[in-house]
Amino acid sequence: MAYTRTNWKDHVVQRPKTFTKVENSDGSVTLKDAPGEVLQQGTPQSATNFNHAEEGLEASAIAFDMQSTIDQALLRDALNRVEKLEAKVNALS
């Protein structure tokens, strides 16, 4: 099955990294997000999205390992065939 790409989008707001200060009754301060208007809703950073990416990477790694194993087997076979042919050529000389 082909990997379905996630088109990631940045979360863009009017005032990034902007907060309002709220004084608490115990004398501490809480900073509350005050980003202003959302200009572009970003792609959620969730376990579902990250695991989807991980699964795609894993599938690619498995496919690469399989292809590498096949390539090694083909090379080993080719080298064995060349060795046998060289032995036959040497026997003729």
C-alpha positions as CSV (number, residue, x, y, z in Angstrom):
1,M,0.0,0.0,0.0
2,A,1.4,3.4,-0.9
3,Y,2.2,5.9,1.8
4,T,-0.3,8.8,2.0
5,R,1.6,12.0,2.6
6,T,0.4,14.5,5.3
7,N,0.5,18.1,4.0
8,W,1.8,19.8,7.2
9,K,0.8,23.5,7.8
10,D,2.2,25.9,10.3
11,H,-0.1,27.5,12.8
12,V,0.0,31.2,12.0
13,V,-1.4,33.8,14.3
14,Q,-1.5,37.6,14.4
15,R,0.7,37.9,17.4
16,P,2.9,34.9,18.0
17,K,4.4,34.4,21.5
18,T,2.2,37.1,23.0
19,F,0.7,36.7,26.4
20,T,-1.4,38.6,29.0
21,K,-0.4,38.6,32.6
22,V,-3.0,37.5,35.1
23,E,-2.4,38.2,38.8
24,N,-3.3,35.2,41.0
25,S,-4.8,35.6,44.5
26,D,-1.6,34.0,46.0
27,G,0.6,36.6,44.5
28,S,1.8,34.4,41.6
29,V,1.4,35.3,38.0
30,T,-0.2,33.2,35.2
31,L,0.6,34.0,31.5
32,K,-2.4,33.4,29.3
33,D,-1.9,33.1,25.5
34,A,-3.0,36.2,23.6
35,P,-2.1,35.3,20.0
36,G,-4.8,37.4,18.4
37,E,-6.5,36.2,15.2
38,V,-5.7,32.8,13.8
39,L,-4.5,33.5,10.2
40,Q,-3.9,29.8,9.3
41,Q,-5.0,26.8,11.3
42,G,-2.0,24.5,11.6
43,T,-1.9,20.7,11.2
44,P,-2.5,19.2,14.7
45,Q,0.7,17.8,16.3
46,S,-0.8,14.6,17.5
47,A,0.2,11.0,18.1
48,T,-2.0,10.0,15.2
49,N,-0.1,12.3,12.8
50,F,3.4,11.5,14.2
51,N,2.7,7.8,14.2
52,H,1.5,8.0,10.6
53,A,4.9,9.5,9.7
54,E,6.7,6.8,11.7
55,E,4.8,4.1,9.9
56,G,5.8,5.6,6.5
57,L,9.4,5.7,7.6
58,E,9.3,2.1,8.9
59,A,7.8,0.9,5.6
60,S,10.5,2.6,3.7
61,A,13.2,1.1,5.9
62,I,11.8,-2.4,5.5
63,A,11.5,-1.9,1.7
64,F,15.1,-0.7,1.5
65,D,16.3,-3.7,3.6
66,M,14.4,-6.1,1.4
67,Q,15.9,-4.6,-1.8
68,S,19.4,-4.6,-0.3
69,T,19.0,-8.3,0.6
70,I,17.8,-9.1,-3.0
71,D,20.7,-7.1,-4.5
72,Q,23.2,-8.9,-2.3
73,A,21.8,-12.3,-3.4
74,L,21.9,-11.3,-7.0
75,L,25.5,-10.1,-6.7
76,R,26.5,-13.3,-4.9
77,D,24.9,-15.3,-7.7
78,A,26.6,-13.3,-10.4
79,L,30.0,-13.7,-8.8
80,N,29.5,-17.4,-8.5
81,R,28.5,-17.6,-12.2
82,V,31.6,-15.6,-13.2
83,E,33.8,-17.8,-11.0
84,K,32.5,-20.9,-12.8
85,L,32.9,-19.4,-16.2
86,E,36.4,-18.3,-15.4
87,A,37.2,-21.9,-14.3
88,K,35.8,-23.2,-17.6
89,V,37.9,-20.7,-19.6
90,N,41.0,-21.6,-17.6
91,A,40.4,-25.3,-18.2
92,L,40.3,-24.6,-22.0
93,S,43.6,-22.8,-22.0
